[in-house]
Amino acid sequence: MSHQHTHNHPHDLSGKNLVIAIALNVLITVSQVIGGIVSGSLSLLSDALHNFTDVLSLVVSYIATLLAKKEASTHRTFGYKRAEIIAAFVNSATLIIVAIFLIIEAIKRFNNPKEIASELVIWLSLLGILANGFSVLLLKSQADNNMNMRSAYLHLLTDMLASIAVLIGGLLMKYYQVYWVDTLLTIAIALYLIWVGYKLLKESFEVLMLFTPENVQVEKIVAEIEQHPLIKNMHHVHIWQLNDFEMHLEAHIDFTKDIKLSEFDVILNEIEELLHHKYKINHVTIQPEYSKPDSKHIIVQD
């Protein structure tokens, strides 16, 4: 049995940018709640509610980055490496829940249209665009390689886009008195939230459920390893993603003869190199066997 530890952490996530983004979103939320009540704009209040969920999601993301840095122990042998995946799942779920709430409120507003103080809507939406735009730039570099940071980035990006939509609505209401556009924009924002939230929710759910990553073909990996002249069969295979940086494989390998441990180490090193460089699997656990009477199927239900 062997474990290969070649975990790729391109950088330690700094919480500084998240703290700045949290502070900016608190400012936006308070401003938009007051402005939405004064102006009567549902789209502004919906944007404020979205910003409030962003504050919560950013706090969750920040806590997750701190937990992820904690060392492993005998009670937590993986440490808190899944904290950021859980944060991504929670954040993407809140995106969808908020979107459904916004749609319900927008439908109610259709039946009870109100005149809206568009001037205030315009200025507050501009504040949202500037603050969220700056926050998006702060997190963009870390969003590509980390699911947790990507969830926070998506929250802020959708906030910025929602503020742009609210600005357009405010201008239409100011110059053309088209007040129903406020409700229409609320529904458009909500549908966009569902669209961006679903993909991340699905991705984080699959990691938490230990599903095999979609880009990994188990049968292809097994067939390639079984080409080795001393390997008779590879079975009882499990491949899963621990977090954004670690993919694990464990399997049983039945050898054609009763090889020495030193021979096994050489073969294992070859397998590890193949899996790491070709399939990005960086933690390998192999159980060697010789004529052991067990199931030889690739997938065995434990």
C-alpha positions in Angstrom: 0.0 0.0 0.0 1.3 3.4 -0.9 0.4 7.0 -0.6 1.7 9.7 -2.9 1.6 13.2 -1.5 2.1 15.7 -4.3 -0.7 18.2 -3.5 -0.7 21.2 -5.6 -1.5 24.4 -3.7 -0.6 27.3 -6.0 -1.0 29.7 -3.1 -2.3 30.1 0.4 -5.6 31.9 0.2 -5.4 35.3 1.8 -8.5 36.5 3.6 -7.6 40.2 3.1 -9.5 40.5 -0.2 -12.5 38.8 1.3 -12.6 41.2 4.3 -12.5 44.2 1.9 -15.3 42.6 -0.2 -17.4 42.0 3.0 -17.0 45.6 4.1 -18.1 46.9 0.7 -21.1 44.7 0.6 -22.3 45.7 4.0 -22.1 49.3 2.8 -24.1 48.5 -0.3 -26.7 46.5 1.5 -27.5 49.2 4.1 -27.6 51.9 1.4 -29.9 49.8 -0.9 -32.3 48.8 1.9 -32.8 52.4 2.9 -33.0 53.5 -0.7 -35.4 50.7 -1.7 -37.8 51.6 1.1 -37.6 55.3 0.4 -37.9 54.9 -3.4 -40.4 52.0 -3.4 -38.2 50.0 -5.9 -38.6 46.3 -5.6 -35.6 45.7 -7.9 -33.4 47.8 -5.6 -34.7 45.9 -2.5 -34.1 42.6 -4.3 -30.6 43.7 -5.1 -30.1 44.6 -1.5 -31.3 41.2 -0.4 -29.0 39.6 -2.8 -26.1 41.8 -1.4 -27.1 40.7 2.1 -26.8 37.0 1.1 -23.4 37.9 -0.4 -22.3 39.3 3.0 -23.2 36.0 4.6 -21.6 34.0 1.8 -18.4 36.0 1.9 -18.3 35.5 5.7 -18.7 31.7 5.2 -16.0 31.8 2.5 -13.7 33.7 4.8 -14.2 31.2 7.7 -13.7 28.3 5.3 -10.3 29.7 4.1 -9.2 29.9 7.7 -10.3 26.4 8.5 -8.7 25.0 5.4 -5.3 26.2 6.7 -5.6 24.2 9.9 -3.3 21.2 10.3 -4.5 17.6 10.3 -4.7 15.7 13.5 -5.4 12.2 14.8 -9.1 13.2 15.1 -9.2 15.0 11.8 -6.8 13.2 9.5 -7.7 15.3 6.5 -7.9 18.5 8.5 -10.6 20.9 7.2 -9.8 20.5 3.5 -13.5 20.1 2.7 -14.5 23.4 4.5 -14.2 25.4 1.2 -16.3 22.8 -0.7 -19.0 23.0 1.9 -18.9 26.8 1.7 -19.3 26.7 -2.1 -22.3 24.4 -1.7 -23.9 26.6 0.9 -23.2 29.8 -1.1 -24.6 28.4 -4.4 -27.7 27.0 -2.6 -28.4 30.5 -1.2 -28.1 32.0 -4.7 -31.0 29.7 -5.8 -33.1 30.2 -2.7 -32.8 34.0 -3.0 -33.7 33.8 -6.7 -36.9 31.9 -6.0 -37.9 34.4 -3.3 -37.3 37.3 -5.7 -39.5 35.7 -8.4 -42.4 35.3 -5.8 -42.1 38.9 -4.7 -41.9 40.1 -8.4 -45.1 38.3 -9.2 -46.9 39.9 -6.3 -45.6 43.3 -7.5 -47.2 42.7 -11.0 -50.6 42.8 -9.3 -49.8 45.9 -7.3 -47.6 48.3 -9.4 -46.2 51.3 -7.6 -44.6 54.6 -8.8 -40.9 54.6 -8.0 -38.4 57.3 -7.1 -36.1 56.5 -10.0 -33.4 59.2 -9.1 -32.4 57.4 -5.9 -32.5 54.0 -7.7 -30.0 55.3 -10.3 -27.5 56.7 -7.8 -27.6 53.6 -5.5 -27.2 51.2 -8.5 -24.1 53.2 -9.5 -22.7 52.7 -6.0 -23.4 48.9 -6.3 -21.7 48.7 -9.7 -18.5 50.5 -8.4 -18.2 48.6 -5.1 -19.0 45.2 -6.5 -16.9 45.8 -9.6 -13.9 46.5 -7.3 -14.7 43.4 -5.2 -14.9 41.2 -8.4 -11.4 42.4 -9.4 -10.1 41.5 -6.0 -11.2 37.9 -6.1 -10.9 37.2 -9.9 -7.3 35.8 -9.7 -8.3 33.2 -7.1 -11.6 32.2 -8.6 -10.2 29.9 -11.3 -8.5 27.4 -9.0 -10.7 27.4 -5.9 -14.3 26.4 -5.7 -15.0 28.4 -2.6 -13.5 31.6 -4.0 -15.4 30.9 -7.2 -18.7 30.8 -5.3 -17.8 34.2 -3.6 -16.7 35.6 -7.0 -20.0 34.5 -8.7 -22.0 36.2 -5.9 -20.2 39.4 -6.4 -20.3 39.2 -10.2 -24.0 38.6 -10.3 -24.4 41.5 -7.8 -22.6 43.8 -10.2 -24.7 42.6 -13.2 -27.8 43.0 -11.1 -26.8 46.6 -10.3 -26.3 47.3 -14.0 -29.8 46.0 -14.7 -31.2 48.1 -11.9 -29.4 51.2 -13.3 -30.9 50.6 -16.8 -34.3 50.2 -15.1 -33.9 53.4 -13.2 -33.0 55.3 -16.3 -36.1 53.9 -18.1 -38.3 54.8 -15.2 -36.9 58.3 -15.0 -37.1 59.3 -18.6 -40.0 57.1 -19.9 -42.0 56.3 -16.7 -42.0 52.6 -17.5 -42.4 51.4 -13.9 -43.2 47.8 -14.8 -39.6 47.4 -15.9 -38.6 47.3 -12.2 -40.6 44.0 -11.8 -39.3 42.6 -15.1 -35.7 43.3 -14.1 -36.3 41.6 -10.7 -37.4 38.4 -12.5 -34.5 38.6 -15.0 -32.0 39.0 -12.1 -33.6 36.0 -10.3 -33.4 33.7 -13.4 -29.8 34.7 -13.8 -29.0 33.8 -10.2 -30.6 30.3 -10.7 -28.5 29.8 -13.9 -25.1 30.6 -12.3 -25.9 29.0 -9.0 -27.0 25.6 -10.4 -23.7 24.7 -12.0 -21.6 25.4 -8.8 -24.2 23.7 -6.6 -24.0 20.6 -8.8 -20.2 20.7 -8.9 -19.8 21.1 -5.1 -22.5 18.4 -4.4 -20.6 15.9 -6.6 -17.4 16.5 -4.7 -19.1 16.2 -1.3 -20.7 12.9 -2.5 -17.3 11.5 -3.6 -18.5 11.2 -7.2 -15.8 10.4 -9.8 -14.9 13.7 -11.5 -16.6 14.0 -14.9 -13.4 14.4 -16.8 -12.0 11.1 -15.4 -12.7 7.8 -17.3 -12.3 5.0 -14.9 -12.3 2.2 -17.6 -9.6 4.0 -19.6 -7.3 4.3 -16.5 -7.9 0.6 -15.6 -7.2 -0.6 -19.2 -4.0 1.5 -19.4 -2.6 0.1 -16.0 -3.6 -3.5 -16.9 -1.2 -3.3 -19.9 1.7 -3.8 -17.5 3.0 -7.4 -18.0 2.9 -8.2 -14.3 -0.6 -6.9 -13.7 -3.4 -9.4 -14.1 -6.3 -7.3 -13.0 -7.1 -3.9 -11.4 -10.4 -3.8 -9.5 -12.3 -2.3 -6.5 -11.5 1.1 -7.9 -12.5 4.4 -6.2 -11.6 7.8 -7.6 -12.8 11.0 -5.9 -11.9 14.7 -5.5 -11.1 15.7 -1.9 -11.0 19.4 -2.7 -9.9 21.7 -5.5 -6.3 20.6 -5.3 -6.4 16.9 -4.5 -7.7 13.9 -6.4 -7.5 10.5 -4.9 -7.4 6.9 -6.3 -7.5 3.7 -4.4 -7.7 0.2 -5.9 -6.7 -3.4 -5.6 -4.3 -4.9 -8.1 -4.0 -8.6 -8.7 -0.5 -9.6 -9.9 0.4 -12.4 -12.3 2.9 -13.8 -9.8 4.0 -13.5 -6.2 6.3 -10.5 -6.6 8.7 -9.1 -4.0 7.8 -5.9 -2.2 10.8 -4.1 -3.8 9.3 -5.1 -7.3 5.9 -3.8 -6.2 7.5 -0.4 -5.2 9.0 0.0 -8.7 5.6 -0.8 -10.4 3.8 1.4 -8.0 6.1 4.3 -8.8 5.3 3.9 -12.5 1.6 3.9 -11.8 1.8 7.0 -9.6 3.8 8.8 -12.3 1.2 7.9 -15.0 -1.8 8.9 -12.9 -0.2 12.2 -11.8 1.0 13.4 -15.1 -1.8 12.1 -17.4 -4.8 12.3 -15.1 -3.9 14.8 -12.4 -4.4 12.2 -9.7 -2.0 13.1 -6.9 -2.8 10.7 -4.1 -2.6 7.0 -4.9 -3.4 4.0 -2.6 -2.9 0.5 -4.0 -3.6 -2.8 -2.3 -1.4 -5.5 -4.0 -2.9 -9.1 -4.3 -1.9 -12.4 -5.7 -4.7 -15.0 -6.4 -6.8 -13.5 -3.7 -10.4 -14.9 -3.9 -12.4 -11.6 -4.1 -14.5 -9.8 -6.7 -12.5 -8.7 -9.7 -15.0 -6.1 -11.0 -13.8 -2.6 -11.5 -16.5 -1.2 -9.3 -17.3 -3.1 -6.1 -20.0 -1.8 -3.8 -18.4 -1.7 -0.3 
